[in-house]
Amino acid sequence: LAIVPVMGCGAMAYGRYAKRLTKGLKERVAEAVGVAEERVANIRTVRLFGQEEEEAARFGEMLDGMAGMVERAAHGEGLLMGGLAFSGFTALLAVSSTTP
């Protein structure tokens, strides 16, 4: 049972990390959606100046930047869940191996 406070502290630390990461990701998504909406609304101007490929590349770069954030969030959650499972099973093993 001594592992429970450690697991709780780990979960709290991950919760704070996930909250910051989610906030940043939401801001990036809102920015990308705003850019996309602006470009679609002004598609005639974009086409007039032949900037379709440049705008698509710019939007792709924004999405690539978000992919790194999503990857960090997935790694963090995987480490947390794996650590919790390992800790829980290790505690169970310790308890079951000490009982006669």
FENCORJO-V136637 format. One record per residue. RES is the residue in one small letter. NEAR is the number of other C-alpha atoms within 10 Angstrom. Layout:
res=RES near=NEAR
res=RES near=NEAR
This chain:
res=l near=10
res=a near=7
res=i near=12
res=v near=13
res=p near=10
res=v near=13
res=m near=17
res=g near=12
res=c near=11
res=g near=14
res=a near=17
res=m near=12
res=a near=12
res=y near=17
res=g near=15
res=r near=11
res=y near=14
res=a near=17
res=k near=12
res=r near=11
res=l near=16
res=t near=15
res=k near=11
res=g near=14
res=l near=19
res=k near=12
res=e near=12
res=r near=17
res=v near=15
res=a near=12
res=e near=13
res=a near=19
res=v near=14
res=g near=12
res=v near=16
res=a near=16
res=e near=12
res=e near=11
res=r near=17
res=v near=12
res=a near=11
res=n near=12
res=i near=13
res=r near=11
res=t near=13
res=v near=16
res=r near=11
res=l near=10
res=f near=8
res=g near=11
res=q near=13
res=e near=15
res=e near=11
res=e near=11
res=e near=15
res=a near=13
res=a near=12
res=r near=15
res=f near=16
res=g near=13
res=e near=13
res=m near=17
res=l near=14
res=d near=12
res=g near=12
res=m near=18
res=a near=13
res=g near=12
res=m near=16
res=v near=15
res=e near=11
res=r near=14
res=a near=19
res=a near=13
res=h near=12
res=g near=16
res=e near=17
res=g near=12
res=l near=13
res=l near=18
res=m near=13
res=g near=12
res=g near=15
res=l near=19
res=a near=13
res=f near=12
res=s near=16
res=g near=16
res=f near=12
res=t near=13
res=a near=16
res=l near=12
res=l near=11
res=a near=12
res=v near=11
res=s near=10
res=s near=9
res=t near=7
res=t near=6
res=p near=4
